[in-house]
Amino acid sequence: MYLLTIRDGLQTRHIGPYGSPKQAADDLDRLLPLCGERARWQIHALESPAEVMASLAGAVRQGVAA
């Protein structure tokens, strides 16, 4: 899943979730004209807490610092 974040001045909007980055980008094309010209945006991949914990546990088992 993916989340679109748009920062426009002091306002931050989180929009989604989306099934693919393309869906988020398509929605961004629709939303960006409504924002100021200096608005910044990002598309984030969402991770479940279980995935993060499994990744950290694997790194600890391999002796890799997180």
N, C-alpha and C positions, 0 to 999 in steps of 0.2 A: 504494500500500500504506500501511497505517496501523499504528501501534504504540501500545499502551496502557501508560502508566507510572503506577504507584501507589506513593506514598511514605507509609509508615506508620511513624512514629518514625524509627529509624535505618535501617530496611530500605527498599530501593527495588526494585520488581519491574518488569521489562519483559516485556510479554505481547504476543504477536502473531507474525507480521504478520496483518493483516485486510485483506480486499478493499475494505471500505467503512467509513466512520465509524460507520454504524449497527450493523455487526457488532461493532465494538469497544465501542460503548455497550451493546449487549445483553449482552456478556460482563462489562462493568463492573457491570451490574445483578446479575449472578450472583455476582461476586467481592466487591463492596463490603461485604455483610453479614459477610464473614469478616475484615474489617479493623477497626481501632480507629475510634472515632467521629471522630477528628481526622485521619484519612487524607486525603491530597490526591491528585488524579488529573489526568491530561492525556492527550489523544489527539493524537498527532503524525502528520503526513503524512511518509512516508519519501521521500527523494530519492536517486536513484542518483548516484554521483560524476560520471558523464558529464553528467547534467542540470545539476548545480551548476557544473561547469567551463564548459559551454556558456552558461549564464546569465551567469557572470562575464566570459567572453570577449565576449559581446554588450554588456555594460555598459561594458567598456573601449573597444570600438569606437565606442560612442556618446559617450564622454567622461564617463560617469557614475562617480563614486567609489563603490566598494562599501562 
